[in-house]
Amino acid sequence: MTYSGRIQKGQIILDQPVRLAEGVRVEVEVIVAERPEALSSPCASRIPGQFAGQISLSSNFDTWPEEFQEAWGLKS
């Protein structure tokens, strides 16, 4: 027997209700026929806040080095 369904909040939700006896062993085969855009994004595995407190910016992060300023004519 084959039943179709989707993952929803970490659980398998079948498309149609199925009555199975308690303790019956089942096998789950993952089929990636449709892939939501969010999952195909390179940032999909990013966890917001995972680097909190580990990254800091230099006090002069928004100031160009003098060599660049001179080369681009921003400073005389």
N, CA, C, O and CB atoms as a CASP TS submission, in Angstrom:
PFRMAT TS
TARGET T0000
AUTHOR 0000-0000-0000
METHOD Language model
MODEL 1
PARENT N/A
ATOM      1  N   MET     1       0.839  -1.180   0.000  1.00  0.00           N
ATOM      2  CA  MET     1       0.000   0.000   0.000  1.00  0.00           C
ATOM      3  C   MET     1       0.885   1.245   0.000  1.00  0.00           C
ATOM      4  O   MET     1       1.918   1.293   0.668  1.00  0.00           O
ATOM      5  CB  MET     1      -0.955  -0.003   1.217  1.00  0.00           C
ATOM      6  N   THR     2       0.463   2.229  -0.750  1.00  0.00           N
ATOM      7  CA  THR     2       1.180   3.501  -0.792  1.00  0.00           C
ATOM      8  C   THR     2       0.213   4.624  -0.460  1.00  0.00           C
ATOM      9  O   THR     2      -0.884   4.690  -1.013  1.00  0.00           O
ATOM     10  CB  THR     2       1.837   3.731  -2.180  1.00  0.00           C
ATOM     11  N   TYR     3       0.615   5.496   0.432  1.00  0.00           N
ATOM     12  CA  TYR     3      -0.194   6.647   0.820  1.00  0.00           C
ATOM     13  C   TYR     3       0.621   7.903   0.553  1.00  0.00           C
ATOM     14  O   TYR     3       1.838   7.909   0.737  1.00  0.00           O
ATOM     15  CB  TYR     3      -0.632   6.564   2.323  1.00  0.00           C
ATOM     16  N   SER     4      -0.040   8.952   0.125  1.00  0.00           N
ATOM     17  CA  SER     4       0.648  10.218  -0.144  1.00  0.00           C
ATOM     18  C   SER     4       0.339  11.212   0.968  1.00  0.00           C
ATOM     19  O   SER     4      -0.710  11.154   1.611  1.00  0.00           O
ATOM     20  CB  SER     4       0.228  10.797  -1.525  1.00  0.00           C
ATOM     21  N   GLY     5       1.275  12.117   1.173  1.00  0.00           N
ATOM     22  CA  GLY     5       1.070  13.141   2.189  1.00  0.00           C
ATOM     23  C   GLY     5       2.156  14.195   2.114  1.00  0.00           C
ATOM     24  O   GLY     5       2.931  14.241   1.158  1.00  0.00           O
ATOM     25  N   ARG     6       2.204  15.034   3.122  1.00  0.00           N
ATOM     26  CA  ARG     6       3.180  16.122   3.179  1.00  0.00           C
ATOM     27  C   ARG     6       3.671  16.270   4.613  1.00  0.00           C
ATOM     28  O   ARG     6       3.025  15.823   5.560  1.00  0.00           O
ATOM     29  CB  ARG     6       2.565  17.460   2.663  1.00  0.00           C
ATOM     30  N   ILE     7       4.822  16.905   4.749  1.00  0.00           N
ATOM     31  CA  ILE     7       5.337  17.243   6.068  1.00  0.00           C
ATOM     32  C   ILE     7       4.724  18.575   6.476  1.00  0.00           C
ATOM     33  O   ILE     7       4.739  19.531   5.700  1.00  0.00           O
ATOM     34  CB  ILE     7       6.906  17.308   6.077  1.00  0.00           C
ATOM     35  N   GLN     8       4.190  18.642   7.678  1.00  0.00           N
ATOM     36  CA  GLN     8       3.577  19.864   8.185  1.00  0.00           C
ATOM     37  C   GLN     8       3.974  19.984   9.662  1.00  0.00           C
ATOM     38  O   GLN     8       3.606  19.151  10.491  1.00  0.00           O
ATOM     39  CB  GLN     8       1.997  19.847   7.999  1.00  0.00           C
ATOM     40  N   LYS     9       4.736  21.042   9.967  1.00  0.00           N
ATOM     41  CA  LYS     9       5.221  21.265  11.335  1.00  0.00           C
ATOM     42  C   LYS     9       5.950  20.040  11.869  1.00  0.00           C
ATOM     43  O   LYS     9       5.796  19.670  13.033  1.00  0.00           O
ATOM     44  CB  LYS     9       4.057  21.625  12.265  1.00  0.00           C
ATOM     45  N   GLY    10       6.743  19.417  11.007  1.00  0.00           N
ATOM     46  CA  GLY    10       7.569  18.288  11.428  1.00  0.00           C
ATOM     47  C   GLY    10       6.862  16.953  11.506  1.00  0.00           C
ATOM     48  O   GLY    10       7.471  15.970  11.928  1.00  0.00           O
ATOM     49  N   GLN    11       5.608  16.879  11.117  1.00  0.00           N
ATOM     50  CA  GLN    11       4.875  15.620  11.161  1.00  0.00           C
ATOM     51  C   GLN    11       4.387  15.248   9.771  1.00  0.00           C
ATOM     52  O   GLN    11       4.181  16.115   8.921  1.00  0.00           O
ATOM     53  CB  GLN    11       3.692  15.713  12.137  1.00  0.00           C
ATOM     54  N   ILE    12       4.205  13.960   9.547  1.00  0.00           N
ATOM     55  CA  ILE    12       3.686  13.495   8.265  1.00  0.00           C
ATOM     56  C   ILE    12       2.163  13.563   8.323  1.00  0.00           C
ATOM     57  O   ILE    12       1.538  12.946   9.185  1.00  0.00           O
ATOM     58  CB  ILE    12       4.178  12.038   7.938  1.00  0.00           C
ATOM     59  N   ILE    13       1.573  14.319   7.397  1.00  0.00           N
ATOM     60  CA  ILE    13       0.121  14.431   7.300  1.00  0.00           C
ATOM     61  C   ILE    13      -0.298  13.769   5.989  1.00  0.00           C
ATOM     62  O   ILE    13       0.076  14.227   4.909  1.00  0.00           O
ATOM     63  CB  ILE    13      -0.355  15.938   7.366  1.00  0.00           C
ATOM     64  N   LEU    14      -1.071  12.700   6.088  1.00  0.00           N
ATOM     65  CA  LEU    14      -1.505  11.981   4.892  1.00  0.00           C
ATOM     66  C   LEU    14      -2.643  12.730   4.214  1.00  0.00           C
ATOM     67  O   LEU    14      -3.451  13.388   4.869  1.00  0.00           O
ATOM     68  CB  LEU    14      -1.941  10.545   5.247  1.00  0.00           C
ATOM     69  N   ASP    15      -2.694  12.617   2.875  1.00  0.00           N
ATOM     70  CA  ASP    15      -3.747  13.283   2.106  1.00  0.00           C
ATOM     71  C   ASP    15      -5.127  12.708   2.432  1.00  0.00           C
ATOM     72  O   ASP    15      -6.114  13.442   2.461  1.00  0.00           O
ATOM     73  CB  ASP    15      -3.468  13.154   0.603  1.00  0.00           C
ATOM     74  N   GLN    16      -5.196  11.420   2.673  1.00  0.00           N
ATOM     75  CA  GLN    16      -6.461  10.755   3.000  1.00  0.00           C
ATOM     76  C   GLN    16      -6.299  10.051   4.356  1.00  0.00           C
ATOM     77  O   GLN    16      -5.239   9.489   4.635  1.00  0.00           O
ATOM     78  CB  GLN    16      -6.875   9.728   1.870  1.00  0.00           C
ATOM     79  N   PRO    17      -7.336  10.076   5.196  1.00  0.00           N
ATOM     80  CA  PRO    17      -7.245   9.381   6.489  1.00  0.00           C
ATOM     81  C   PRO    17      -7.024   7.875   6.286  1.00  0.00           C
ATOM     82  O   PRO    17      -7.591   7.269   5.378  1.00  0.00           O
ATOM     83  CB  PRO    17      -8.531   9.623   7.322  1.00  0.00           C
ATOM     84  N   VAL    18      -6.202   7.298   7.136  1.00  0.00           N
ATOM     85  CA  VAL    18      -5.899   5.867   7.043  1.00  0.00           C
ATOM     86  C   VAL    18      -6.001   5.276   8.448  1.00  0.00           C
ATOM     87  O   VAL    18      -5.470   5.841   9.404  1.00  0.00           O
ATOM     88  CB  VAL    18      -4.466   5.617   6.420  1.00  0.00           C
ATOM     89  N   ARG    19      -6.676   4.156   8.567  1.00  0.00           N
ATOM     90  CA  ARG    19      -6.762   3.485   9.867  1.00  0.00           C
ATOM     91  C   ARG    19      -5.747   2.345   9.872  1.00  0.00           C
ATOM     92  O   ARG    19      -5.863   1.380   9.118  1.00  0.00           O
ATOM     93  CB  ARG    19      -8.221   2.951  10.148  1.00  0.00           C
ATOM     94  N   LEU    20      -4.770   2.481  10.726  1.00  0.00           N
ATOM     95  CA  LEU    20      -3.771   1.422  10.894  1.00  0.00           C
ATOM     96  C   LEU    20      -3.756   1.023  12.362  1.00  0.00           C
ATOM     97  O   LEU    20      -3.980   1.852  13.244  1.00  0.00           O
ATOM     98  CB  LEU    20      -2.345   1.888  10.418  1.00  0.00           C
ATOM     99  N   ALA    21      -3.491  -0.256  12.616  1.00  0.00           N
ATOM    100  CA  ALA    21      -3.441  -0.743  13.990  1.00  0.00           C
ATOM    101  C   ALA    21      -2.247  -0.127  14.723  1.00  0.00           C
ATOM    102  O   ALA    21      -1.191   0.093  14.129  1.00  0.00           O
ATOM    103  CB  ALA    21      -3.357  -2.289  14.017  1.00  0.00           C
ATOM    104  N   GLU    22      -2.422   0.143  15.992  1.00  0.00           N
ATOM    105  CA  GLU    22      -1.357   0.696  16.818  1.00  0.00           C
ATOM    106  C   GLU    22      -0.139  -0.229  16.764  1.00  0.00           C
ATOM    107  O   GLU    22      -0.272  -1.443  16.916  1.00  0.00           O
ATOM    108  CB  GLU    22      -1.840   0.890  18.283  1.00  0.00           C
ATOM    109  N   GLY    23       1.024   0.335  16.553  1.00  0.00           N
ATOM    110  CA  GLY    23       2.269  -0.431  16.536  1.00  0.00           C
ATOM    111  C   GLY    23       2.654  -0.985  15.178  1.00  0.00           C
ATOM    112  O   GLY    23       3.719  -1.588  15.045  1.00  0.00           O
ATOM    113  N   VAL    24       1.814  -0.798  14.161  1.00  0.00           N
ATOM    114  CA  VAL    24       2.146  -1.277  12.820  1.00  0.00           C
ATOM    115  C   VAL    24       3.377  -0.517  12.325  1.00  0.00           C
ATOM    116  O   VAL    24       3.430   0.711  12.393  1.00  0.00           O
ATOM    117  CB  VAL    24       0.936  -1.095  11.834  1.00  0.00           C
ATOM    118  N   ARG    25       4.350  -1.254  11.834  1.00  0.00           N
ATOM    119  CA  ARG    25       5.563  -0.617  11.317  1.00  0.00           C
ATOM    120  C   ARG    25       5.303  -0.090   9.911  1.00  0.00           C
ATOM    121  O   ARG    25       4.606  -0.720   9.116  1.00  0.00           O
ATOM    122  CB  ARG    25       6.754  -1.611  11.315  1.00  0.00           C
ATOM    123  N   VAL    26       5.873   1.067   9.621  1.00  0.00           N
ATOM    124  CA  VAL    26       5.716   1.680   8.300  1.00  0.00           C
ATOM    125  C   VAL    26       7.082   2.132   7.804  1.00  0.00           C
ATOM    126  O   VAL    26       8.013   2.300   8.591  1.00  0.00           O
ATOM    127  CB  VAL    26       4.718   2.881   8.348  1.00  0.00           C
ATOM    128  N   GLU    27       7.193   2.323   6.509  1.00  0.00           N
ATOM    129  CA  GLU    27       8.389   2.898   5.895  1.00  0.00           C
ATOM    130  C   GLU    27       7.986   4.189   5.216  1.00  0.00           C
ATOM    131  O   GLU    27       6.906   4.285   4.633  1.00  0.00           O
ATOM    132  CB  GLU    27       9.051   1.909   4.880  1.00  0.00           C
ATOM    133  N   VAL    28       8.862   5.186   5.293  1.00  0.00           N
ATOM    134  CA  VAL    28       8.586   6.481   4.677  1.00  0.00           C
ATOM    135  C   VAL    28       9.624   6.718   3.597  1.00  0.00           C
ATOM    136  O   VAL    28      10.826   6.653   3.854  1.00  0.00           O
ATOM    137  CB  VAL    28       8.598   7.633   5.732  1.00  0.00           C
ATOM    138  N   GLU    29       9.156   6.994   2.385  1.00  0.00           N
ATOM    139  CA  GLU    29      10.044   7.313   1.263  1.00  0.00           C
ATOM    140  C   GLU    29       9.832   8.776   0.902  1.00  0.00           C
ATOM    141  O   GLU    29       8.710   9.204   0.631  1.00  0.00           O
ATOM    142  CB  GLU    29       9.773   6.376   0.024  1.00  0.00           C
ATOM    143  N   VAL    30      10.914   9.534   0.901  1.00  0.00           N
ATOM    144  CA  VAL    30      10.817  10.951   0.572  1.00  0.00           C
ATOM    145  C   VAL    30      10.902  11.128  -0.933  1.00  0.00           C
ATOM    146  O   VAL    30      11.833  10.639  -1.573  1.00  0.00           O
ATOM    147  CB  VAL    30      11.925  11.761   1.280  1.00  0.00           C
ATOM    148  N   ILE    31       9.921  11.834  -1.499  1.00  0.00           N
ATOM    149  CA  ILE    31       9.880  12.105  -2.931  1.00  0.00           C
ATOM    150  C   ILE    31       9.858  13.615  -3.101  1.00  0.00           C
ATOM    151  O   ILE    31       8.933  14.283  -2.639  1.00  0.00           O
ATOM    152  CB  ILE    31       8.635  11.429  -3.619  1.00  0.00           C
ATOM    153  N   VAL    32      10.860  14.147  -3.754  1.00  0.00           N
ATOM    154  CA  VAL    32      10.927  15.599  -3.949  1.00  0.00           C
ATOM    155  C   VAL    32      10.459  15.905  -5.368  1.00  0.00           C
ATOM    156  O   VAL    32      11.261  16.163  -6.265  1.00  0.00           O
ATOM    157  CB  VAL    32      12.384  16.149  -3.702  1.00  0.00           C
ATOM    158  N   ALA    33       9.137  15.870  -5.548  1.00  0.00           N
ATOM    159  CA  ALA    33       8.558  16.173  -6.851  1.00  0.00           C
ATOM    160  C   ALA    33       8.335  17.670  -6.983  1.00  0.00           C
ATOM    161  O   ALA    33       8.567  18.251  -8.043  1.00  0.00           O
ATOM    162  CB  ALA    33       7.236  15.413  -7.054  1.00  0.00           C
ATOM    163  N   GLU    34       7.887  18.285  -5.906  1.00  0.00           N
ATOM    164  CA  GLU    34       7.677  19.729  -5.875  1.00  0.00           C
ATOM    165  C   GLU    34       8.612  20.268  -4.807  1.00  0.00           C
ATOM    166  O   GLU    34       8.711  19.711  -3.714  1.00  0.00           O
ATOM    167  CB  GLU    34       6.163  20.111  -5.581  1.00  0.00           C
ATOM    168  N   ARG    35       9.284  21.335  -5.125  1.00  0.00           N
ATOM    169  CA  ARG    35      10.201  21.900  -4.159  1.00  0.00           C
ATOM    170  C   ARG    35       9.894  23.381  -3.982  1.00  0.00           C
ATOM    171  O   ARG    35      10.111  24.159  -4.911  1.00  0.00           O
ATOM    172  CB  ARG    35      11.662  21.689  -4.599  1.00  0.00           C
ATOM    173  N   PRO    36       9.400  23.796  -2.824  1.00  0.00           N
ATOM    174  CA  PRO    36       9.118  25.208  -2.607  1.00  0.00           C
ATOM    175  C   PRO    36      10.368  26.055  -2.820  1.00  0.00           C
ATOM    176  O   PRO    36      11.476  25.615  -2.514  1.00  0.00           O
ATOM    177  CB  PRO    36       8.563  25.429  -1.200  1.00  0.00           C
ATOM    178  N   GLU    37      10.194  27.266  -3.343  1.00  0.00           N
ATOM    179  CA  GLU    37      11.320  28.173  -3.611  1.00  0.00           C
ATOM    180  C   GLU    37      12.192  28.374  -2.387  1.00  0.00           C
ATOM    181  O   GLU    37      13.418  28.405  -2.499  1.00  0.00           O
ATOM    182  CB  GLU    37      10.809  29.519  -4.095  1.00  0.00           C
ATOM    183  N   ALA    38      11.582  28.510  -1.226  1.00  0.00           N
ATOM    184  CA  ALA    38      12.353  28.774  -0.012  1.00  0.00           C
ATOM    185  C   ALA    38      13.375  27.670   0.246  1.00  0.00           C
ATOM    186  O   ALA    38      14.475  27.949   0.723  1.00  0.00           O
ATOM    187  CB  ALA    38      11.417  28.913   1.191  1.00  0.00           C
ATOM    188  N   LEU    39      13.025  26.407  -0.065  1.00  0.00           N
ATOM    189  CA  LEU    39      13.947  25.316   0.184  1.00  0.00           C
ATOM    190  C   LEU    39      15.081  25.262  -0.828  1.00  0.00           C
ATOM    191  O   LEU    39      16.140  24.711  -0.528  1.00  0.00           O
ATOM    192  CB  LEU    39      13.207  24.017   0.180  1.00  0.00           C
ATOM    193  N   SER    40      14.887  25.823  -2.024  1.00  0.00           N
ATOM    194  CA  SER    40      15.935  25.783  -3.025  1.00  0.00           C
ATOM    195  C   SER    40      16.878  26.978  -2.891  1.00  0.00           C
ATOM    196  O   SER    40      17.878  27.059  -3.604  1.00  0.00           O
ATOM    197  CB  SER    40      15.326  25.745  -4.419  1.00  0.00           C
ATOM    198  N   SER    41      16.572  27.890  -2.000  1.00  0.00           N
ATOM    199  CA  SER    41      17.404  29.071  -1.777  1.00  0.00           C
ATOM    200  C   SER    41      18.677  28.688  -1.035  1.00  0.00           C
ATOM    201  O   SER    41      18.636  27.824  -0.160  1.00  0.00           O
ATOM    202  CB  SER    41      16.628  30.143  -0.989  1.00  0.00           C
ATOM    203  N   PRO    42      19.827  29.322  -1.369  1.00  0.00           N
ATOM    204  CA  PRO    42      21.054  29.022  -0.634  1.00  0.00           C
ATOM    205  C   PRO    42      20.968  29.427   0.826  1.00  0.00           C
ATOM    206  O   PRO    42      21.756  28.946   1.639  1.00  0.00           O
ATOM    207  CB  PRO    42      22.227  29.713  -1.281  1.00  0.00           C
ATOM    208  N   CYS    43      20.039  30.293   1.178  1.00  0.00           N
ATOM    209  CA  CYS    43      19.902  30.749   2.562  1.00  0.00           C
ATOM    210  C   CYS    43      18.901  29.908   3.344  1.00  0.00           C
ATOM    211  O   CYS    43      18.618  30.210   4.504  1.00  0.00           O
ATOM    212  CB  CYS    43      19.481  32.207   2.592  1.00  0.00           C
ATOM    213  N   ALA    44      18.367  28.870   2.737  1.00  0.00           N
ATOM    214  CA  ALA    44      17.323  28.088   3.392  1.00  0.00           C
ATOM    215  C   ALA    44      17.785  27.473   4.701  1.00  0.00           C
ATOM    216  O   ALA    44      16.992  27.349   5.635  1.00  0.00           O
ATOM    217  CB  ALA    44      16.841  27.003   2.472  1.00  0.00           C
ATOM    218  N   SER    45      19.054  27.084   4.790  1.00  0.00           N
ATOM    219  CA  SER    45      19.542  26.443   5.997  1.00  0.00           C
ATOM    220  C   SER    45      20.010  27.443   7.045  1.00  0.00           C
ATOM    221  O   SER    45      20.469  27.036   8.112  1.00  0.00           O
ATOM    222  CB  SER    45      20.662  25.508   5.657  1.00  0.00           C
ATOM    223  N   ARG    46      19.906  28.733   6.772  1.00  0.00           N
ATOM    224  CA  ARG    46      20.353  29.757   7.709  1.00  0.00           C
ATOM    225  C   ARG    46      19.402  29.820   8.903  1.00  0.00           C
ATOM    226  O   ARG    46      18.182  29.804   8.739  1.00  0.00           O
ATOM    227  CB  ARG    46      20.443  31.134   7.012  1.00  0.00           C
ATOM    228  N   ILE    47      19.966  29.892  10.086  1.00  0.00           N
ATOM    229  CA  ILE    47      19.173  30.005  11.301  1.00  0.00           C
ATOM    230  C   ILE    47      19.337  31.429  11.823  1.00  0.00           C
ATOM    231  O   ILE    47      20.436  31.812  12.224  1.00  0.00           O
ATOM    232  CB  ILE    47      19.607  28.941  12.377  1.00  0.00           C
ATOM    233  N   PRO    48      18.257  32.223  11.825  1.00  0.00           N
ATOM    234  CA  PRO    48      18.371  33.596  12.301  1.00  0.00           C
ATOM    235  C   PRO    48      18.950  33.656  13.714  1.00  0.00           C
ATOM    236  O   PRO    48      18.510  32.945  14.618  1.00  0.00           O
ATOM    237  CB  PRO    48      17.009  34.277  12.266  1.00  0.00           C
ATOM    238  N   GLY    49      19.943  34.523  13.877  1.00  0.00           N
ATOM    239  CA  GLY    49      20.557  34.714  15.187  1.00  0.00           C
ATOM    240  C   GLY    49      21.644  33.713  15.531  1.00  0.00           C
ATOM    241  O   GLY    49      22.167  33.739  16.645  1.00  0.00           O
ATOM    242  N   GLN    50      22.000  32.829  14.605  1.00  0.00           N
ATOM    243  CA  GLN    50      22.971  31.786  14.925  1.00  0.00           C
ATOM    244  C   GLN    50      24.366  32.334  15.232  1.00  0.00           C
ATOM    245  O   GLN    50      25.170  31.650  15.865  1.00  0.00           O
ATOM    246  CB  GLN    50      23.056  30.812  13.782  1.00  0.00           C
ATOM    247  N   PHE    51      24.661  33.559  14.790  1.00  0.00           N
ATOM    248  CA  PHE    51      25.965  34.151  15.063  1.00  0.00           C
ATOM    249  C   PHE    51      25.877  35.323  16.039  1.00  0.00           C
ATOM    250  O   PHE    51      26.812  36.117  16.138  1.00  0.00           O
ATOM    251  CB  PHE    51      26.603  34.610  13.770  1.00  0.00           C
ATOM    252  N   ALA    52      24.776  35.433  16.750  1.00  0.00           N
ATOM    253  CA  ALA    52      24.576  36.546  17.685  1.00  0.00           C
ATOM    254  C   ALA    52      25.724  36.590  18.691  1.00  0.00           C
ATOM    255  O   ALA    52      26.075  35.580  19.302  1.00  0.00           O
ATOM    256  CB  ALA    52      23.214  36.412  18.422  1.00  0.00           C
ATOM    257  N   GLY    53      26.297  37.779  18.849  1.00  0.00           N
ATOM    258  CA  GLY    53      27.381  37.968  19.805  1.00  0.00           C
ATOM    259  C   GLY    53      28.738  37.511  19.314  1.00  0.00           C
ATOM    260  O   GLY    53      29.730  37.674  20.025  1.00  0.00           O
ATOM    261  N   GLN    54      28.814  36.940  18.114  1.00  0.00           N
ATOM    262  CA  GLN    54      30.084  36.439  17.593  1.00  0.00           C
ATOM    263  C   GLN    54      30.682  37.344  16.528  1.00  0.00           C
ATOM    264  O   GLN    54      31.844  37.179  16.157  1.00  0.00           O
ATOM    265  CB  GLN    54      29.897  35.057  17.028  1.00  0.00           C
ATOM    266  N   ILE    55      29.908  38.291  16.036  1.00  0.00           N
ATOM    267  CA  ILE    55      30.369  39.166  14.960  1.00  0.00           C
ATOM    268  C   ILE    55      30.326  40.601  15.443  1.00  0.00           C
ATOM    269  O   ILE    55      29.348  41.038  16.049  1.00  0.00           O
ATOM    270  CB  ILE    55      29.509  38.989  13.680  1.00  0.00           C
ATOM    271  N   SER    56      31.401  41.330  15.167  1.00  0.00           N
ATOM    272  CA  SER    56      31.407  42.750  15.521  1.00  0.00           C
ATOM    273  C   SER    56      32.005  43.535  14.349  1.00  0.00           C
ATOM    274  O   SER    56      32.780  43.008  13.551  1.00  0.00           O
ATOM    275  CB  SER    56      32.218  43.004  16.847  1.00  0.00           C
ATOM    276  N   LEU    57      31.623  44.801  14.276  1.00  0.00           N
ATOM    277  CA  LEU    57      32.131  45.662  13.212  1.00  0.00           C
ATOM    278  C   LEU    57      33.229  46.563  13.755  1.00  0.00           C
ATOM    279  O   LEU    57      33.185  46.988  14.910  1.00  0.00           O
ATOM    280  CB  LEU    57      30.996  46.505  12.599  1.00  0.00           C
ATOM    281  N   SER    58      34.195  46.844  12.926  1.00  0.00           N
ATOM    282  CA  SER    58      35.264  47.761  13.296  1.00  0.00           C
ATOM    283  C   SER    58      34.671  49.145  13.518  1.00  0.00           C
ATOM    284  O   SER    58      33.660  49.495  12.909  1.00  0.00           O
ATOM    285  CB  SER    58      36.370  47.799  12.207  1.00  0.00           C
ATOM    286  N   SER    59      35.290  49.926  14.379  1.00  0.00           N
ATOM    287  CA  SER    59      34.766  51.267  14.667  1.00  0.00           C
ATOM    288  C   SER    59      34.797  52.170  13.442  1.00  0.00           C
ATOM    289  O   SER    59      34.054  53.150  13.378  1.00  0.00           O
ATOM    290  CB  SER    59      35.562  51.908  15.792  1.00  0.00           C
ATOM    291  N   ASN    60      35.657  51.849  12.458  1.00  0.00           N
ATOM    292  CA  ASN    60      35.735  52.671  11.250  1.00  0.00           C
ATOM    293  C   ASN    60      35.194  51.933  10.019  1.00  0.00           C
ATOM    294  O   ASN    60      35.663  52.167   8.905  1.00  0.00           O
ATOM    295  CB  ASN    60      37.180  53.100  11.003  1.00  0.00           C
ATOM    296  N   PHE    61      34.221  51.051  10.210  1.00  0.00           N
ATOM    297  CA  PHE    61      33.730  50.237   9.099  1.00  0.00           C
ATOM    298  C   PHE    61      33.109  51.062   7.973  1.00  0.00           C
ATOM    299  O   PHE    61      33.054  50.595   6.836  1.00  0.00           O
ATOM    300  CB  PHE    61      32.719  49.249   9.606  1.00  0.00           C
ATOM    301  N   ASP    62      32.641  52.278   8.262  1.00  0.00           N
ATOM    302  CA  ASP    62      32.007  53.086   7.217  1.00  0.00           C
ATOM    303  C   ASP    62      32.912  54.199   6.694  1.00  0.00           C
ATOM    304  O   ASP    62      32.433  55.160   6.092  1.00  0.00           O
ATOM    305  CB  ASP    62      30.727  53.687   7.744  1.00  0.00           C
ATOM    306  N   THR    63      34.220  54.069   6.924  1.00  0.00           N
ATOM    307  CA  THR    63      35.189  55.050   6.444  1.00  0.00           C
ATOM    308  C   THR    63      36.122  54.368   5.449  1.00  0.00           C
ATOM    309  O   THR    63      36.682  53.309   5.732  1.00  0.00           O
ATOM    310  CB  THR    63      35.994  55.673   7.629  1.00  0.00           C
ATOM    311  N   TRP    64      36.286  54.992   4.271  1.00  0.00           N
ATOM    312  CA  TRP    64      37.200  54.448   3.265  1.00  0.00           C
ATOM    313  C   TRP    64      38.646  54.669   3.702  1.00  0.00           C
ATOM    314  O   TRP    64      38.957  55.715   4.271  1.00  0.00           O
ATOM    315  CB  TRP    64      36.947  55.100   1.880  1.00  0.00           C
ATOM    316  N   PRO    65      39.532  53.713   3.450  1.00  0.00           N
ATOM    317  CA  PRO    65      40.956  53.932   3.718  1.00  0.00           C
ATOM    318  C   PRO    65      41.457  55.123   2.883  1.00  0.00           C
ATOM    319  O   PRO    65      40.982  55.357   1.772  1.00  0.00           O
ATOM    320  CB  PRO    65      41.786  52.642   3.397  1.00  0.00           C
ATOM    321  N   GLU    66      42.404  55.853   3.428  1.00  0.00           N
ATOM    322  CA  GLU    66      42.918  57.053   2.750  1.00  0.00           C
ATOM    323  C   GLU    66      43.433  56.746   1.350  1.00  0.00           C
ATOM    324  O   GLU    66      43.257  57.562   0.445  1.00  0.00           O
ATOM    325  CB  GLU    66      44.031  57.686   3.574  1.00  0.00           C
ATOM    326  N   GLU    67      44.064  55.595   1.149  1.00  0.00           N
ATOM    327  CA  GLU    67      44.599  55.239  -0.181  1.00  0.00           C
ATOM    328  C   GLU    67      43.481  55.188  -1.222  1.00  0.00           C
ATOM    329  O   GLU    67      43.670  55.636  -2.353  1.00  0.00           O
ATOM    330  CB  GLU    67      45.331  53.873  -0.126  1.00  0.00           C
ATOM    331  N   PHE    68      42.330  54.650  -0.853  1.00  0.00           N
ATOM    332  CA  PHE    68      41.198  54.590  -1.765  1.00  0.00           C
ATOM    333  C   PHE    68      40.649  55.980  -2.046  1.00  0.00           C
ATOM    334  O   PHE    68      40.361  56.331  -3.190  1.00  0.00           O
ATOM    335  CB  PHE    68      40.103  53.699  -1.195  1.00  0.00           C
ATOM    336  N   GLN    69      40.512  56.752  -0.999  1.00  0.00           N
ATOM    337  CA  GLN    69      39.983  58.105  -1.163  1.00  0.00           C
ATOM    338  C   GLN    69      40.843  58.904  -2.136  1.00  0.00           C
ATOM    339  O   GLN    69      40.323  59.613  -2.997  1.00  0.00           O
ATOM    340  CB  GLN    69      39.908  58.823   0.195  1.00  0.00           C
ATOM    341  N   GLU    70      42.176  58.786  -1.993  1.00  0.00           N
ATOM    342  CA  GLU    70      43.099  59.516  -2.883  1.00  0.00           C
ATOM    343  C   GLU    70      43.017  58.967  -4.306  1.00  0.00           C
ATOM    344  O   GLU    70      42.988  59.736  -5.267  1.00  0.00           O
ATOM    345  CB  GLU    70      44.557  59.420  -2.359  1.00  0.00           C
ATOM    346  N   ALA    71      42.981  57.623  -4.448  1.00  0.00           N
ATOM    347  CA  ALA    71      42.954  56.998  -5.773  1.00  0.00           C
ATOM    348  C   ALA    71      41.684  57.371  -6.544  1.00  0.00           C
ATOM    349  O   ALA    71      41.725  57.502  -7.767  1.00  0.00           O
ATOM    350  CB  ALA    71      43.057  55.473  -5.640  1.00  0.00           C
ATOM    351  N   TRP    72      40.584  57.538  -5.861  1.00  0.00           N
ATOM    352  CA  TRP    72      39.314  57.831  -6.507  1.00  0.00           C
ATOM    353  C   TRP    72      38.981  59.320  -6.506  1.00  0.00           C
ATOM    354  O   TRP    72      37.885  59.726  -6.894  1.00  0.00           O
ATOM    355  CB  TRP    72      38.212  57.066  -5.830  1.00  0.00           C
ATOM    356  N   GLY    73      39.929  60.111  -6.069  1.00  0.00           N
ATOM    357  CA  GLY    73      39.739  61.547  -6.100  1.00  0.00           C
ATOM    358  C   GLY    73      38.763  62.062  -5.059  1.00  0.00           C
ATOM    359  O   GLY    73      38.196  63.143  -5.220  1.00  0.00           O
ATOM    360  N   LEU    74      38.563  61.307  -4.002  1.00  0.00           N
ATOM    361  CA  LEU    74      37.640  61.731  -2.955  1.00  0.00           C
ATOM    362  C   LEU    74      38.339  62.618  -1.916  1.00  0.00           C
ATOM    363  O   LEU    74      37.705  63.327  -1.134  1.00  0.00           O
ATOM    364  CB  LEU    74      37.023  60.506  -2.272  1.00  0.00           C
ATOM    365  N   LYS    75      39.652  62.545  -1.946  1.00  0.00           N
ATOM    366  CA  LYS    75      40.421  63.315  -0.974  1.00  0.00           C
ATOM    367  C   LYS    75      41.595  63.956  -1.726  1.00  0.00           C
ATOM    368  O   LYS    75      42.246  63.309  -2.546  1.00  0.00           O
ATOM    369  CB  LYS    75      40.923  62.405   0.223  1.00  0.00           C
ATOM    370  N   SER    76      41.848  65.208  -1.438  1.00  0.00           N
ATOM    371  CA  SER    76      42.957  65.867  -2.146  1.00  0.00           C
ATOM    372  C   SER    76      44.187  65.975  -1.278  1.00  0.00           C
ATOM    373  O   SER    76      45.209  66.501  -1.718  1.00  0.00           O
ATOM    374  CB  SER    76      42.545  67.252  -2.615  1.00  0.00           C
TER
END
